């Protein structure tokens, strides 16, 4: 029996996704069984015109929630024809870190809270906001219901269902503090799979907003002034942190993150300085501090973690437009491989 299977080959082009479509004669469940593909890198600024081919290496397969059936979405990373990762391929370096035996042994878990803002297409102003004007002050919009407080729920629910169908480990959604702003959570997922799932979830969100005729923004501060920005809070734990005595391991890991604060901030998203001001549930970008249940800190430790003496912590510094391959692998590298 012959099949005609469509696959979307997706690669990261921060902060969103780039994709090309390919047809296969039959179902495939193992990315290593998929053929390599190529695209014109000169059209994306990733290769010169005189040597423009960029090669896509399939890395992870997800079910296609748009075409359904045996159709699939495939997360790829990008290489030169000689097999070298191109500069924008951050997955390659992350895979090396996550394959390090010391990291593998600690089974790092991630839960990533991806915030985003829905914008009206023609005016680039948040959905639900009066054109040229502002809604009432923040307060009643967080996790809200009602036509005067919650804007874009049909899009958000469609995205949630599509991610579940695709096999993404999506664990929740909620309306955010600024009206027109939402969040979805991916995880807990192990190692590099967390970043793969965030990229595919972003891609699915782009497709759904395209259908709805609105624009999704991952800008960390889409509206200046007294409005919350958008982050990608990254929750993290290791095997040692989840076991008895893990709280001491957590504190040592946080100390390491503090010593490399500037390095992390420089890699945590473009325009993050507009968001990390010390206001609107953030710590100042130049200050590293941590605390229990403190959402104004760089690192937040939950009450349950403190009480149980083990668990996880939340890095609140990453911006909504961060590259999840960079952020997840950098946290693992700093806490597990780096020796001050």
N, C-alpha and C positions, 0 to 999 in steps of 0.2 A: 504494500500500500504506500502511495506517495503522499508526502505532506508538503505544505508550503508554510514554513515557519518564519515569522518576522521577528527580528531582534533589533532593539535599539542599543547601539554601542555607545555608551556614555563615558565621558571622561571629565575630569575636573578642570574648569576654567574659572578660577575664583572670582566672585563668590558663588557663581552659578554653574550650570552644567552645559556641556557641548555634546551633541549627539549626531550620529549618522545611522541610517537604516540599512539593514542587510537581510537577505532572504536565504534560508537554508532548506534543504530537501527533507529534513526530518528532525525530530526532537533531540535536544541535547541537554544533559543535566550536569555535565562536568565542564568547567571553563577551559580545562586543558584540551578538551576535544574540539573546541571552537577554532576556526582559522583566524590568524592574524589579519588585520585589515589596515587600511591606510586612508589618510585624508590630506588635504592641501593645507599644510601648516603656514604657508605664506598668507593665507586668508585670515588666520587667527593671530598673526604676529608671533608664531612659534617656530618659524623656519624661514630661511631666505627663499626668494622666488626661483633662484637658479638651482636649488636643491630642496624642494618644498615638501617632499613626502615625510609624513610623521606616521609611525607604525603603532597601531593599537594592539596591546596585549590583553586579552580577556582575563579577568581576575575573579569575578564573583557574579553569580546568576541569581536573578529574581524573577518571579512571575510578572507578566505584563498585565496590569489592571485595566488597561484601555482596550486591548485587542482580545485579552483572555485566551482561553484554549491553551495550546502548547506554545504560544508566543511568549517571549522572554525579554527582560531588560538585563543588560550585561554591563557591569562596571569594569572599565578598562583603565590602564595607564599607558603613557605615551613614550615612545623611544625613537631615536634616530634609526635609519636603515642599518647602521653599524651595531645597533643593540645598546646604545648608551641612553640612559634616561634623559629626556629633554629638561631644561631648567625648571619648567612649571610642573614637572612630574614629582610631586612631593610624596606620593605613595611608595615609590621605590625605597627611599631612605627610611620611611616609617616601617616598611616590611623588614628591613635589616635590623632595626631596633627590636621589633616585636618577635623576631626569630632568634634573638640572643638567648642562650640557655638560661641566663639569670633572670630574664624577663619572663620567659615561658614558664619557669618554675613557680613564679609568683601569680600567675593567672590574673592579669590585671583586668578589672571590670570598669566599664565606663557607663555613665548615664548622662546624656547630653541634652540640655534644654535649649532647643533652637527657637529663639524669638524672631518674629518678622512682622512687617507692617504691610497691610493691604492698601493700595493707592488707587484712586480713580484714574483711569487710563489717560485721559486727555489733559488733565490738570495736575497730575502727580500730587494730589492732596489726599489724605487718608479717607477711606470709605466711611460714610456716616457723618463726615464733617461738612458744614455748610461751605460752599465754594467761596473762597475769599474771606472766610471767617473762622471762628473757633467754637468748639462745643464748650459745655460747662467744665469747670476744673476737675482734675483727677480725683477719684475717690469712689464713685459709684460704678466704675466700669470693670474693675478687676473681677474675673470669674462671674460676670453678671449675666442676667437674662433680661429680655425686654427690648422692644424695637427702638427705644430711645437710648439704650445703653450698650447693646451688643450688635456689632456690625460685621457681617461676613460669615455668619455661622454656617450657612449652607456650603460655602467653600471649605471651611475647616472640617466639617463632618465628612464631606466627600473625600478630602485628603486622608483623613483618619482611616476610613473604610478601604481606600485604595492601598494604603501602606500595609494594612493587615492582610489584604489579598496578596500583595507582592511578597509577603514573608518577612517584612521588616519588623524588627523587634520594637515596635512603637508601643510605648507604655502609658501614654496619656496626652491630653490636650487641655488648654485653658485659655480664656480671654485674659489679656494682660492689662496693666495699669493704665496705659494710654489707650483711648478708644481707637478702634481700627487695628490694634496690635494684638497678635496672638502668639501662642507658643505650642510646640509639640515636643515630646520627649522620646528619645531613642535610648533603649537599654533597659536593664543592664546587659551589655554586650562585651564580649571578650576581645581584647587587643584590637587589631586592625579592622575587624568586622564592624566595630562601632563607627569608624569613619566611613567605611563603605556604605553602611546603612543610612548615615546622615546625608551623604551625597545623593543616593537614590531617592531618599525622601524629599530632598530639595528639588530634584528633577521632577518628581511626581507633582509637587506643589506648583512648579512653574507651568506644567502642562494643564493642571486644573484651573489655575488663574487665567491662563490663556483662553481656555474654553469659556470662562465666566466673563471675560472682557475686563479684568482688572489686572493691576501690576503688583507683583510681590517685591518688596524692598528688604534687603538685608543690611541696610545702612544702620550703623550703631547709634546714630542720633538723627533720625529723619526729620524731626521738627525741633528747631532750637527753642530755648526758653524753658519754662516750668513744666516740661513733659518728660516722662521716663524715656530713656534710650532702650536699645535692643541688644541683648547679649546672647551668649551661648554658654551659660554656666555648665561647667564640666565636673560631674561627680565621679569620684575615683576611689578605688580600693584595691588592695592586693590580698593575696592569700594570708600573709602575715598580719595584715590589718584586720582581717575578718575573724582571726582566731583569738583565743585568750591572750591577753597582754597586748592586743593590737593597738590600744590607745597610745602607748608609748612609741610604737612604730609610726603611727600617724604623726605624732608631734615631731619626731625626727625628720620625717619626710617634709613636713611643713617648714621646718628650719632650713632644709636644703632649698626649697622653693624660694624662701626669702632671700637667700644668698644669691640666687640667680634671677631676682625680680626683673631687672632691666632687660636681660636676655629674653625672658618670657614675654614681657610687655611688647618688645619689638617684633615678636612673632605672632601676637594674639589678635591681629586684625587691623586693617587700615581705617584711620579716623577714630580710633578708640579713645584718643585724648579728648574728643568732644563728648564722650559718654562718661569716662572715669573722672568725675569732677569732685567726688566726695559728697555729692548730693544724689537724690533719686536712687537710693539703695546701692550706691557704689562707694568704693574707697578711692581716694585721690590717686591718680596714675603714678605719682612719684613716691607714694608711701605704701609700704607693705605692712599689713597687720592681719592678724587672724583672731577669731573669737568664736565662742559657742553661741549659736543662734543669732549671730550678728550679720545681718544682711548689708551692713555698711562696711564690711571687712573685705580684704582681698580673698581670704580663705575662710569659709564658714564650716564649723563643725556642728553637727546636729546634737540636740539634747539627748536623743536616744543613744548616739555613739558615746557621749560622755558618760551616760548612766550605765551602759552595758560594758564599757571599757574596751570596745572594739567596734569596727564598722567602717565608715567611709568619711570622706570630706568633700567639700564643694569648692572648686576654683571658680570664683565669680568674675575673674578678670577677662576671659575671652570675649571678643566682640561677636555680634551676630554674623558678621561676614568672615569669620575666621576660617582657616583651612583645617578641617578636623584631622587630617593626617599629621599636620604639623603639631597641633595642640596635644593630641593624645600621645603621640610618640615622644614629644618633648617632656611631658609630665612623667612618663615611664623612664626616660633616660635620666632625668634629674633625680628622681627618687630612688631608682634602682641601680643605675650604672655609674653615676657621677660621684666622685669622691672629692670633697672640698679640699 
